[in-house]
Amino acid sequence: MAEALHRCGLEVHVTGDELTVVGGQAQSAEIPCYGDHRIHMALCALAATVPGGLQLDSADAVDVSWPGFHQSLGIRRSQ
C-alpha cells in the first residue's frame, strides 16, 4: 500500500505495521495490485478522488470476494 500511495504522489511513512499518510496531492498513476483483490478494492476508493483516476490491474482478482464489485460501485472495470 505504501508503494501504491507513493506512486500517486503521496508522502507516506511506515513504522512496523503502521502506515501514515503525511501529505501530498494524489495524482493519476498506473499502479500494480499484484493480483491482490484487497489492494485493488482499496485503491478503487482512492481512484474516485483522484483527478484522471488511477489505472489499476488485477480487476479479475476482485471476483474472489465480491463478484460485481465494480458494477456495484458504478465504476468501469478496466481489466
N, C-alpha and C positions, 0 to 999 in steps of 0.2 A: 504494500500500500504506500509506503514511503516513496518508493521509486516512482510509482504512478503519479502521486501528488506532485513530486518534484518535476516530472515531465510536463505537468500542467503549469509550471511556473510558481508553484507554492513552496515556501520555505518550511521544512519540517525538521523536527528533532526527534530522535528515537533514543529512549533510555530504557533498557530492559525490555519489558513487554508494553511499554507506554509510547504512544505516538502523539506528538503535539504539533499542530499546525501553527506556526509562528506568524506567518503573514504572506502577503503577495496577492497578486490578482490572477485568478485562474484563467488560462487561455486555451484555445483549441490545440489539441495534440493527438497523436496516434499512440495508443497505449496497449501493450500486450497484456492479456489476462491469464496467460499460461494454462488455458483450459479449465480454470477455476471459476465455477458459477458464482461463488460468493464475491470474488473480486469484480467480476463483470456486473453483477447486480448492484453492488455498492457504487461503482463508478457510473452507472446509469443515472443514479440520483445526482451526482456531481455534474454530469453532462447536461442535465436540464438547466443548470445555472451558468454554463459557460457559453459566451457568445461564439457561435460557429460549432458548438458541440464538441464531442470527443469521438474519435474513431477507435472503437473497441473491437477486439477479436473475441473469439470463444462464445459467440452468441448461442451456439447449439448446446453448450455446457449447461445453460440455464434450465434446459428441459429436465435435468436430473431432479431439481427441487420444485420448479414451478413452470410446467408447460403453459405456454400462453402468457408468460411474464410481460414480454414486450407489448403484446396486444392489450393486456390489462392496463398498462400504463399509457397506452396510446402513443408509443414511440415506434419508430421504424427499426426493424431488425435488419442489421447490415450483413451479418454472416451467419 
